Amino acid sequence: MRAVGIIFSNIHDNSVPELSRIRTLGSVPFGGRYRLIDFPLSNMVNSGIDTVGIITKNNYQSLMDHVGSGKDWDLARKDGGVIILPPYGDTSSSTLYNSRLEALKGITSFLFRADEDFVVMTDCDAVCRINYNEVIESHIRSRADITLVYTKRENTEKATKFDIDSDGRMEYPTCLPTFS
């Protein structure tokens, strides 16, 4: 089971503007030694994912300085490794993306070049240890189109954008966005 990794480095910048005013959320320090991007990168490498694209949007110089060639994660490779994906990957667009789907549309050439069987996507602020091999195995067993890893919380003020049925499967919204 081979997978390519995608990390969204800026997706929550608007939620914490004080932290991301001069740098992308992925390069925000954590614990005085690490950056937020270190957690998803380590999880992917420890799960055998050796091609990781990092989707950027703005203020990503400190992220590039921190990640560098990917050597600290054994991702300095001739084939694969860590790839910084700038916000203007799609030649037909000259505007910044506003959603995950628009960001993914901008990196379609990167995804089409990937020869891995699966795509693992995560945000840069997922501070946890997760074995993506177990997630992929569960995904294969369930024969799902998409597998979502989440933590269920009670009494949250923010409503979720989807529902989970009693079998643990996501119920689809009635209207999905489309792109031309």
N, C-alpha and C positions, 0 to 999 in steps of 0.2 A: 504494500500500500504506500504509494508515494504521493506526497501532497506538496503544493506550493503554498506559501504563507503570504498573507496580506495584512499589514498593520496600518490602521488609520491613525496618523500622528496628530491631526488637528480637529478631529470630529467634535470634540467637546470644548473647544476654545472659548466659545461664547458663554459657556456656563461659569467659567472662572477667569474673567478678563484680567483680574489683578495678577494672576499667575502667568497668563499667556500673552501679556501685552508686548513683551520683547522677545519671546521665544515660543515655539510650538509646545503644546502640552506634553508631548513625548519627551522633551528634553528638560522638563521641570525636575529639579533635584528631589530625591526621596531618601530620607534617612541619612543625609549628609554624605553619602558615598555613591549612591546609585542615581539613575534617572528613571523615569517611569517607563521608558522604552525598553529598559533592561529586562523587565519581567516577561513581556510577551516574546522578546527575542530569545531569552533563555528557555522558555517553555517550548518554543518551536524547535530550537536546536536539540534540546533534550528529548524531543519526540521524533527526531530524525528528519526534520524538515530542513533542507539545506539550500533552498531558494526562497528568499523572503523579500517581497516588495514592500517598501514603506511609502504610503501615499502621503504627500505633503500638500500644504496649501499656502502658507505664508510664515514668515519668521522662522525658517527652518535651518538657518546657518549653524546655530548651536547644536541642532540635531545632527547635521552632517559632521560637525567637528567631533561630537561625542561618538557616533557610530563609526566614522572613518571608513576603513575598508572592510570592517566586520571581523577583523582578526581576533578581538577579544571573545567572540562567540564562535570561532572557527568557521567564519563565513567569508573569509578572504579566499575566493576561489576563481578559477578561470571560467568555469561553467557554473552558473547559479550564483550562490552567495547572497549578499545583501545588495539590493538595488533601490536607490532613492528614486521615487517616481514623482517628478515635478507636476504641478497642477495643470500644466498645459500639454498633457500627453497626447490628446486627440487633436490632430492638425486642423480639424474643422471648427474648433472652438477657441475663442480668445478670451473667454470669461472664466472666472473662478467657479468651481462647483459649489452648489448649495446643499447637496444631500449625498448620502452614501451612493445612491444609484448613479448620480451624475459623476461622482468620483470614479466609480467602477467603469462607467462608460468611457471616461478619459484614459483608462489603462487597458482597454480591450486588446490592443496590440501586444502588450505584455502577457496577458492571459492566454491569447491565442498561440503565442510562441512557447508557452509552458507545455511540457509533455507529461506532467504529473496527472494522476487520476483524480485527485481531489484538490479543493481549494479550502484552506482554513483562514477565516477572517477574524480579526480581533481588534479591539480598540487599544490604544497605547496605555490606557489607565486601568487595565485589568491587573491589579496587584494581587496575584495568587499563583499557586503552583498547579498546573493542569497538564495531564498527559493527553496530548491530542491523539495518540494512537488508540487509547480507549474510546475516545469520542468517535473516531473514524470507524472502529469496529462496531460500536453501537449503531452508528449511522447505516452501516452495511446490513446489519442484522434487521434493523427496522424497515429497510427498503424505502426510506424517506427520500424526498427530493432535497430537503434542507433539514439540517439538524441545528438546533439552537441550544447553547449552553447558557443557563441562567441560574440565578439564585432567587428562590421564592421568598418574598418578604410580606409580612402581614402589616396591615394598617399604614400603607404608604399613601402619601398625599397625592402623588403623581400617578395617574391612571396609565396602565400599560396600553400599548397600541395593538395588542393581539390577545387572544384568549387561548388557554391550554385546556384541552378536554381531559376526561378522566383517564384516558390511555396515555397521557403525556404528549399528545400530538397537538400541533398548533392549528387552530382554526383560522382559515384564511379570511382576510377582510373581503367585503363585498365588492370593493373597487380597488384595483391595482393600478399604479401609474404606468404609463407607457412612454417609450422613447422612439423617435423615428430614426 
